[in-house]
Each structure stands twice: as C-alpha cells, then as structure tokens.
C-alpha cells in the first residue's frame, strides 16, 4: 500500500473546497472519517473485491462498501445523477466515466481536489487531462482506455502486407482480404449510441479535423474539411462494402465477437477485447496496432474511469485517503494483471514482465499519448446524442445526405447545445 495522506492534509483540502464550476457551492463537511461507499459500474471480472478487502483489513474503522451500478454507462450515470440531485450522502467515492467530469463539476456534485496530494506527474498526461475542468482537478484517474486496430496478422502475412497506417491502406487491404478469404473488411461500433460518437470523433481527429469542441466546451472547433473527410471514410466503406452493413448494429461486444469468430479482417475496439481473443479460434493469429488515419497513424479517443469525491459525502477525509490508496502504483498493477484494465501510471507500460504478459502495452501507450478526450461539455449527454444521431443518418443506406450537409447541420446543433442555459 502506498503511504496515505495524513488527516491534517486531507482536512486542509476540504477546508479549501470552492464552489462548483457552475457556481453552486458544495456543502462543507466537518470531521468526515468512518465507513464510506465506492459506487461504480458492475465489476465483471471480480478483481475489485480483493483490493477493497486489503483496505478493509488495514482500516476496519473506515470500511469501504462497494455499490455496483449497471454495466451500461448511461444507466450508471442516471443512477448517480438521481442520487446527487437529491443531495444524498449515500455515495462517497464516485467512479466516473471520463466524459462526466465537466457535467458533475459544473453541477456542484463533486469537489475539487488538491493536485499535490497525488503523483500526477507519473501518470500518462492525456489521462490527467480528463480529470481537469476549467483549471481545477475534479477527480483522479483510475483506469484509462484508447481504441486500437485489431487485425488478422496471419492473413496479412500470407499476402505479404504490413499493418495499415493510413485509411487508403486499410481500404485496399480490407477489400483484398474480403475478396480473397471471404471475411468482412473492417468494423467499429456503428450503432447509434455513445460508441458511434467515439468512432466519429476518432475519424475527425485522424483526418486533422481537430477537437469537436474547445477544451472549455464553449466553442465548436471541429474543422469542416476534417469532419467531412472522416465522415466520407466511414460512409465510403459502407457504400463500397468493405465495411459490412451489419456493423451498423455493432456495439463493443458485437464487434468483438465478429472479429474473434473470424468474420472480420480488421476491427476497431478497446484493449479489454484482447484477452478474450487470445482464448478464441483466432488465438495466435491476430495482433493490434494504432488506428490508421488520413495520412498516417490516427488519433484515438480516450476512455476510462476517474475517481471523484461526492460533494454530499459525510466521510470526505476517509474517502480522499481511499482515492490515494486505490490509485497508487501497487493497486494500478493489479488493475491490469487482475482486471485487465489499462492503468494510468506511465511506468507500468514499460515494465518488461507486464509486456510479456500483455503484448499490446507499447502500442496502447502510443495510442493513449496521441489520443484526445471526447468533447468536454457540461451537456455532454446532449452533445453525444446529437453526434450519434447525425452520423447514424449519414451511414444508413441509401446514403442520401451529403457529408457537407451533415457536418453543417451537426455544427449548428452543437452550437445550440453549448449555448443553452
């Protein structure tokens, strides 16, 4: 266990809490030690409880209770929002999707944290950025994530091909492998949900279209030419058939199964898809690389979970110490080895023993370092719905909408959302 912050330092942190980014004053809590709760999405791997048991054995007077929410991110958010809007003290430490930072901070539901209390200089820099909003640290990174290109290395080897670095190479290889071996070419997550927002954001970034919104979420900064190029890449693949039409119904699980069952030559997915593929019929016949882009390697979207402190918690001192413990180096190693989730400490990506066990770590590190957060907005839910809706319409046959019109309409919708009170 890493050394924990003294209570005096935690008290100083809480005494200095300021109003939320939106101007709402978080409640002050005196004292604040004792049993508390950690609320997060369902633990599907079983790795969490041993970590919590270690804390509870050493801190019996400050036991942590795990409250598991549904696996789906939108259901997690709905339950957390309902609790926080009621100013309930049932939740203490919140496991937040990285895209919720701005919303929860702006609403005054979480409190800012003191940067010096956490070894942020040893974390991957883009991951730290997901926990910062308008100059303040509102959470501490716990797990990270970035999209990777999964590919059939056996099929590429038979054709004497190197993994694609550009969209043109991906298109050419996907078409060739489809014709030669009867497999689908390429797929991502193209159902009209958060996954489609992610895939579109990656396409825009990878075409040089810049971030969709400014870092403070006050301006639409998406370059129209880059956005059009990214959308044309996806629409063109569906129109030409090297992106199979069934991928319009794919979420992460469907695309994972399609790839590991040998139905795809290439697939965009997150790192947790790697482990199941090593136990599938394509075990030993696949590898991962960075996502391709318009003129070279592309840019992924950052995912992951951050730990935040509820503004309504009555056990804030204990909760802060727990966040330090849970994001420490030893536990971060276990997050990877026991849970198969990408850690946030940079040095773990360079550990030879871990690389032997998780060969994708060097590529994942490159992907995270070149990745960008999703659009930062206190109204992120509306932003994501607008993006997914507009892009889904463009991807659906008979492809009647021009990319120019879709991009122009989307920029208009985004401007209305970010200007809404």
C-alpha positions in Angstrom: 0.0 0.0 0.0 1.3 3.5 -0.8 1.8 6.0 2.0 -1.6 7.7 2.8 -2.1 11.4 3.2 -2.3 12.5 6.8 -5.6 13.6 8.1 -4.4 17.1 8.6 -3.6 17.4 4.9 -7.0 16.0 4.0 -8.6 18.4 6.3 -6.7 21.3 4.6 -8.0 20.0 1.3 -11.6 20.1 2.4 -11.4 23.4 4.1 -10.3 24.9 0.8 -13.1 23.5 -1.3 -14.6 26.1 -3.6 -17.9 26.4 -5.5 -18.5 24.1 -8.4 -17.5 25.3 -11.9 -21.1 26.3 -12.4 -21.2 28.5 -9.3 -23.0 26.1 -6.9 -21.4 25.9 -3.5 -20.6 22.3 -2.4 -21.6 21.7 1.3 -18.8 21.9 3.9 -18.4 18.7 6.0 -16.8 18.7 9.4 -14.9 15.7 10.6 -15.6 13.1 7.9 -14.0 9.9 8.8 -15.6 6.5 9.1 -17.2 3.8 6.9 -17.9 5.0 3.3 -19.0 3.8 -0.1 -17.5 3.4 -3.5 -20.0 3.5 -6.3 -19.0 2.3 -9.8 -20.1 0.2 -12.7 -20.6 -3.6 -12.2 -17.3 -5.4 -11.7 -17.5 -8.1 -14.4 -14.0 -9.5 -13.7 -14.1 -9.9 -9.9 -10.9 -8.0 -9.4 -12.3 -5.2 -7.2 -13.2 -7.0 -4.0 -9.6 -8.3 -3.2 -8.4 -4.7 -3.4 -11.2 -3.5 -1.2 -10.6 -6.3 1.3 -6.9 -5.2 1.6 -8.1 -1.7 2.6 -10.7 -3.0 5.0 -8.3 -5.3 6.8 -5.9 -2.4 7.4 -8.7 0.2 8.1 -11.5 -1.6 10.0 -12.9 1.7 11.3 -13.0 3.1 7.8 -14.5 0.2 5.8 -15.4 0.8 2.2 -18.6 -0.8 0.8 -18.8 -1.4 -2.9 -22.1 -0.3 -4.5 -22.3 -1.7 -8.0 -24.4 0.0 -10.7 -25.4 -1.5 -14.0 -22.7 -2.2 -16.6 -24.1 0.2 -19.2 -22.6 3.7 -18.8 -25.8 5.6 -19.4 -27.6 3.6 -16.6 -24.7 4.3 -14.3 -24.9 8.0 -15.0 -28.7 8.1 -14.5 -28.5 6.5 -11.0 -25.6 8.7 -9.9 -27.4 11.8 -11.1 -30.6 10.9 -9.3 -28.7 10.4 -6.1 -26.7 13.6 -6.4 -29.6 15.8 -7.4 -31.3 14.6 -4.2 -28.1 15.7 -2.3 -28.0 12.2 -0.8 -24.9 11.2 1.2 -25.2 7.5 0.3 -22.4 7.8 -2.3 -18.9 8.9 -1.2 -16.4 7.9 -3.9 -17.7 8.1 -7.4 -16.3 6.0 -10.3 -17.0 8.4 -13.2 -16.7 7.8 -16.9 -14.0 10.3 -18.0 -16.6 12.3 -20.1 -18.7 13.1 -17.0 -16.1 15.4 -15.3 -17.4 18.7 -16.7 -21.1 17.9 -16.0 -20.6 16.8 -12.4 -18.2 19.6 -11.6 -20.5 22.2 -13.2 -23.4 21.0 -11.2 -21.6 21.2 -7.9 -21.9 17.4 -7.3 -18.2 16.8 -6.8 -15.5 18.8 -5.1 -12.1 19.9 -6.5 -9.0 18.0 -5.2 -5.5 19.3 -4.4 -3.1 18.3 -7.2 -0.1 18.0 -4.8 -1.8 15.1 -3.0 -1.5 12.8 -6.0 1.6 11.7 -8.1 0.1 13.1 -11.3 3.5 13.6 -12.9 3.8 9.8 -13.0 0.5 9.4 -14.8 0.1 9.5 -18.6 -0.5 13.2 -19.3 -3.6 12.9 -21.6 -5.3 10.8 -18.9 -4.7 13.5 -16.3 -6.4 16.0 -18.7 -9.6 14.0 -18.5 -9.9 14.9 -14.8 -9.3 18.6 -15.2 -12.0 21.1 -15.9 -11.5 24.9 -16.1 -8.1 24.7 -14.5 -9.1 22.5 -11.5 -8.6 18.8 -10.7 -12.0 17.3 -10.1 -11.1 13.6 -10.0 -8.1 11.3 -10.0 -7.5 8.9 -13.0 -8.0 5.3 -12.1 -8.2 3.4 -15.4 -7.6 4.6 -19.0 -8.5 3.3 -22.4 -7.8 4.0 -26.1 -9.1 2.5 -29.3 -6.8 0.0 -31.1 -6.9 -1.6 -34.6 -7.2 -5.4 -34.2 -6.0 -7.2 -37.4 -5.5 -10.7 -38.7 -1.7 -10.9 -38.9 -1.9 -14.4 -40.4 -3.9 -13.1 -43.4 -1.6 -10.1 -43.9 1.4 -12.4 -43.7 0.0 -14.6 -46.5 -0.4 -11.5 -48.7 3.0 -10.0 -47.7 1.3 -6.9 -46.2 2.3 -4.8 -43.3 -0.5 -3.5 -40.9 -2.2 -0.4 -42.4 -1.1 3.0 -41.3 -3.5 5.1 -43.4 -7.1 4.9 -44.4 -6.1 4.2 -48.0 -4.1 1.2 -47.0 -6.9 -0.1 -44.7 -9.4 0.3 -47.6 -7.1 -1.5 -50.0 -6.3 -4.4 -47.6 -9.8 -4.8 -46.4 -11.2 -5.1 -49.9 -8.4 -7.5 -50.9 -8.8 -9.8 -47.9 -12.6 -9.8 -48.3 -12.3 -10.9 -51.9 -9.5 -13.5 -51.3 -10.7 -15.0 -48.0 -14.4 -14.1 -47.8 -14.1 -12.2 -44.5 -15.6 -8.8 -43.7 -13.2 -6.0 -44.1 -13.4 -3.5 -41.2 -15.8 -2.6 -38.5 -16.1 -0.4 -35.4 -19.0 0.4 -33.2 -21.5 2.0 -35.6 -24.9 1.6 -33.8 -26.4 5.0 -32.9 -25.1 5.3 -29.3 -22.0 6.5 -27.5 -19.8 4.2 -29.4 -20.6 5.9 -32.7 -19.8 9.3 -31.1 -16.4 7.8 -30.2 -15.8 6.4 -33.7 -16.7 9.6 -35.4 -14.6 11.7 -33.0 -11.6 9.4 -33.9 -12.3 9.8 -37.6 -12.4 13.6 -37.3 -9.2 13.7 -35.3 -7.4 11.3 -37.6 -8.3 13.5 -40.6 -6.8 16.6 -38.9 -10.2 18.0 -38.1 -9.2 18.9 -34.6 -11.3 18.5 -31.4 -15.0 18.8 -31.9 -15.3 21.3 -29.0 -12.8 23.7 -27.4 -11.2 22.5 -24.2 -13.5 24.6 -22.1 -16.6 23.4 -24.0 -17.6 26.9 -25.1 -17.0 26.8 -28.8 -17.5 24.3 -31.7 -13.9 23.9 -33.1 -14.5 21.0 -35.4 -12.9 21.8 -38.8 -15.5 21.2 -41.5 -13.0 19.7 -44.0 -11.6 17.3 -41.5 -15.1 16.3 -40.3 -16.2 15.7 -43.9 -13.1 13.6 -44.6 -13.7 11.5 -41.5 -17.4 11.0 -42.4 -16.6 10.2 -46.0 -14.2 7.5 -44.8 -17.0 5.7 -42.9 -19.7 6.3 -45.5 -17.4 5.2 -48.3 -16.6 2.0 -46.6 -20.2 1.1 -46.2 -21.1 2.2 -49.7 -18.3 0.1 -51.2 -18.9 -2.9 -48.9 -15.6 -3.2 -47.2 -17.3 -2.1 -44.1 -20.2 -4.7 -43.7 -23.7 -3.3 -43.3 -24.3 -5.5 -40.3 -21.8 -3.3 -38.4 -24.4 -0.6 -38.2 -25.8 -2.7 -35.3 -22.5 -3.2 -33.6 -21.6 -2.2 -30.1 -18.3 -3.3 -28.5 -19.5 -6.8 -27.8 -20.8 -7.4 -31.3 -17.7 -6.2 -33.0 -15.5 -8.2 -30.6 -17.4 -11.4 -31.4 -17.3 -10.7 -35.1 -13.5 -10.3 -35.0 -12.7 -13.2 -32.8 -15.0 -15.6 -34.6 -13.0 -14.9 -37.8 -15.7 -12.8 -39.5 -13.6 -9.6 -39.8 -10.1 -8.9 -41.0 -9.9 -5.6 -39.1 -11.8 -4.2 -36.1 -11.6 -1.1 -34.0 -12.1 -1.9 -30.3 -10.8 -1.3 -26.8 -8.0 -3.2 -25.0 -10.3 -5.4 -23.0 -11.2 -7.2 -26.2 -7.6 -8.5 -26.4 -7.9 -11.2 -23.7 -11.0 -13.0 -25.0 -9.4 -13.1 -28.5 -6.4 -15.0 -27.1 -8.9 -17.7 -26.0 -10.8 -17.8 -29.3 -10.4 -19.6 -32.6 -8.1 -16.8 -33.9 -5.7 -17.1 -30.9 -2.1 -16.6 -32.1 -3.4 -15.2 -35.5 -4.1 -11.6 -34.6 -2.3 -8.5 -33.4 -3.1 -4.9 -32.6 -1.7 -1.6 -33.9 -2.6 2.1 -33.7 -5.7 3.3 -35.5 -4.9 4.4 -39.1 -5.6 8.0 -40.2 -5.9 10.0 -43.4 -2.2 10.5 -43.9 -0.6 8.3 -41.2 -1.4 6.8 -37.8 -4.6 8.3 -36.4 -5.7 9.6 -33.1 -7.8 7.6 -30.7 -10.4 8.7 -28.2 -9.6 8.5 -24.5 -11.8 6.3 -22.3 -11.5 5.1 -18.7 -12.7 5.8 -15.2 -11.8 8.6 -12.7 -12.5 8.6 -9.0 -14.2 11.7 -7.7 -15.4 12.8 -4.2 -19.1 13.5 -3.7 -19.9 17.0 -2.5 -22.5 15.5 -0.2 -20.4 12.8 1.4 -20.1 12.9 5.2 -16.9 10.9 5.2 -14.7 13.0 2.9 -11.4 12.6 4.8 -11.6 8.8 4.7 -12.8 8.9 1.1 -9.8 11.1 0.0 -7.4 8.7 1.6 -9.0 5.8 -0.1 -8.7 7.6 -3.5 -4.9 7.9 -2.9 -4.7 4.3 -1.9 -6.8 3.0 -4.8 -4.9 5.0 -7.5 -1.4 4.0 -6.0 1.2 2.1 -8.0 0.6 -1.3 -6.4 -3.1 -1.3 -7.0 -2.6 0.1 -10.5 -0.5 -3.0 -11.3 -3.4 -5.2 -10.0 -5.9 -3.2 -12.1 -4.0 -4.5 -15.1 -3.0 -8.0 -14.0 -6.2 -9.0 -12.2 -8.8 -6.8 -14.0 -7.2 -6.4 -17.5 -7.9 -2.7 -17.5 -5.3 -0.2 -18.8 -3.6 1.5 -15.8 -2.8 5.2 -15.6 0.8 5.0 -14.3 3.3 5.5 -17.2 6.0 3.2 -15.9 3.7 0.2 -16.0 3.6 0.4 -19.8 7.4 0.0 -19.9 7.6 -3.0 -17.5 9.2 -6.0 -19.4 7.3 -8.6 -17.3 4.0 -6.9 -17.9 4.7 -6.5 -21.7 5.4 -10.2 -21.9 2.0 -10.9 -20.4 0.2 -8.1 -22.2 2.0 -7.6 -25.6 -0.3 -4.7 -26.6 1.0 -2.4 -23.9 3.6 -0.5 -26.0 1.0 0.1 -28.7 -1.6 1.1 -26.2 0.8 3.6 -24.6 1.4 5.2 -28.0 -2.3 5.3 -28.6 -3.1 6.9 -25.3 -0.3 9.5 -25.6 -1.7 10.5 -29.1 -5.3 10.3 -28.0 -7.8 13.1 -27.3 -10.6 13.4 -24.8 -14.2 13.3 -26.1 -15.9 16.7 -26.4 -15.8 18.5 -23.0 -19.2 19.8 -22.1 -21.4 20.1 -19.1 -24.1 19.0 -21.5 -22.1 16.0 -22.8 -25.1 13.7 -22.9 -26.9 16.0 -25.4 -23.7 16.5 -27.4 -23.2 12.8 -27.8 -26.8 12.2 -28.8 -26.5 14.9 -31.5 -23.3 13.5 -32.9 -24.5 9.9 -32.9 -27.9 10.8 -34.5 -26.4 12.9 -37.3 -23.7 10.4 -38.1 -26.1 7.4 -38.0 -28.3 9.1 -40.5 -25.3 9.6 -42.8 -24.2 6.0 -42.5 -27.6 4.5 -43.2 -28.4 3.4 -46.8 -29.3 4.8 -49.3 -26.8 7.5 -48.2 -28.9 10.3 -49.5 -27.4 13.1 -47.3 -24.1 14.7 -48.4 -21.3 14.8 -45.9 -21.2 18.6 -46.3 -24.8 18.9 -45.3 -24.4 16.5 -42.3 -21.4 18.3 -41.0 -23.0 21.8 -41.3 -26.2 20.6 -39.6 -24.2 18.9 -36.8 -22.2 22.1 -36.2 -25.5 24.0 -35.9 -26.9 21.5 -33.4 -23.7 21.6 -31.3 -23.8 25.4 -31.2 -27.3 25.4 -29.9 -26.4 22.8 -27.2 -23.4 24.6 -25.8 -25.2 27.9 -25.8 -28.2 26.6 -23.9 -28.5 27.8 -20.3 
